[in-house]
Amino acid sequence: MTRIEKIKKLREIFGHIYPDAQCSLQYRDPFQLLVSTQLAAQCTDARVNIVTKDLFAKYKTVKDFAEADLKELEQDIKSTGFYHNKAKNIIAASQKILTDFGGEVPKTMEELLSLPGTGRKTANLVLGDAFGIPGIVIDTHAKRLSGRIGLTKEEDPKKIELDLAGFVPKDYWSAIGHHLVYHGRAVCKAQKPNCTECEVSHLCDYYKNANK
């Protein structure tokens, strides 16, 4: 089975299993999604949603974040971990959005990557979910599952993204990331994949190799 054939079948099955798969971060606009995604590094989405409920009530605009006191913001986001760097990057990114992009989150990969604390994963998520511009998000789940299933032999997130982009239909780029996250959380877990309950095990290289 070719990778193109495999992705077609995965899309059908995942679409049936996870019809409402979407980003689990709670946000109201592209900037809030950008901040939430930065906070989600090495932290659960559930914890980030708890933190941002109060955070976005306190800091309502890009300008509010740009003018935030560093130490105060650190305390506001402390429970998400790595709060020193996250607070510094959020303030710096907010300032750059104001000075370079007229207060609006940019809509291109190159411009998003120019924002402090913003990597390809964050940029692709913002592009896809906030702006409807297709992007393949490679987080820990997508990296793990794309390798196990046999969609790629690459291990570097950027190389995985570019490899998948070569054969995954563009209108599936954003959704495949959400599908892999949902399946990774529910079934194909890092330490102990539940292959006996997996509805795509017949397509999975990991399962086939484990049962030779």
Secondary structure, 3 states (H helix, E strand, C coil): CCHHHHHHHHHHHHHHHCCCCCCCCCCCCHHHHHHHHHHCCCCCHHHHHHHHHHHHHHCCCHHHHHCCCHHHHHHHCHHHCCHHHHHHHHHHHHHHHHHHHCCCCCCCHHHHHCCCCCCHHHHHHHHHHHHCCCCCCCCHHHHHHHHHHCCCCCCCHHHHHHHHHCCCCHHHHHHHHHHHHHHHHHCCCCCCCCHHHCCCHHHCHHHHHHCC
